[in-house]
Amino acid sequence: MEQDAPGPDTLDRAFMALADPVRRAIVARLSRGDATVNELAEPFAITKQAVSKHIQVLEHAGLVTRSRDAQRRPVHLDAAALERLTAWIDQYRLIAESRFRRLDALLGASPLEQEP
């Protein structure tokens, strides 16, 4: 993923990867620490090959990486990639919150008719 604001293709790949519940669960598990494919496959009723394909999608989206540690190939969460996605979402959340604050101020400034 890019260092600053993610581009449209990067966002599309990341959000498409996160659209799948298995991949979201893998990301949640990796947020607690690195894991092998076997460890990631344990809670799912799917094959290790299917989990490996899910990891490939997450890799292509730039959300995870793999390394080699002797015989192990642990999968690592790229926290910086998630942070860039969060920052992209936050910019729109802040705009929406600003609009709601202005609306609250406007509604609070005008007298409302109350029914008895």
Secondary structure in CASP SS format (residue, H / E / C, confidence):
PFRMAT SS
TARGET T0000
AUTHOR 0000-0000-0000
METHOD secondary structure of the structure
MODEL  1
M C 1.00
E C 1.00
Q C 1.00
D C 1.00
A C 1.00
P C 1.00
G C 1.00
P H 1.00
D H 1.00
T H 1.00
L H 1.00
D H 1.00
R H 1.00
A H 1.00
F H 1.00
M H 1.00
A H 1.00
L H 1.00
A C 1.00
D C 1.00
P H 1.00
V H 1.00
R H 1.00
R H 1.00
A H 1.00
I H 1.00
V H 1.00
A H 1.00
R H 1.00
L H 1.00
S C 1.00
R C 1.00
G C 1.00
D C 1.00
A E 1.00
T C 1.00
V H 1.00
N H 1.00
E H 1.00
L H 1.00
A H 1.00
E C 1.00
P C 1.00
F C 1.00
A C 1.00
I C 1.00
T C 1.00
K H 1.00
Q H 1.00
A H 1.00
V H 1.00
S H 1.00
K H 1.00
H H 1.00
I H 1.00
Q H 1.00
V H 1.00
L H 1.00
E H 1.00
H H 1.00
A C 1.00
G C 1.00
L C 1.00
V E 1.00
T E 1.00
R E 1.00
S C 1.00
R C 1.00
D E 1.00
A C 1.00
Q C 1.00
R E 1.00
R C 1.00
P C 1.00
V E 1.00
H E 1.00
L E 1.00
D C 1.00
A H 1.00
A H 1.00
A H 1.00
L H 1.00
E H 1.00
R H 1.00
L H 1.00
T H 1.00
A H 1.00
W H 1.00
I H 1.00
D H 1.00
Q H 1.00
Y H 1.00
R H 1.00
L H 1.00
I H 1.00
A H 1.00
E H 1.00
S H 1.00
R H 1.00
F H 1.00
R H 1.00
R H 1.00
L H 1.00
D H 1.00
A H 1.00
L H 1.00
L H 1.00
G H 1.00
A H 1.00
S C 1.00
P C 1.00
L C 1.00
E C 1.00
Q C 1.00
E C 1.00
P C 1.00
END
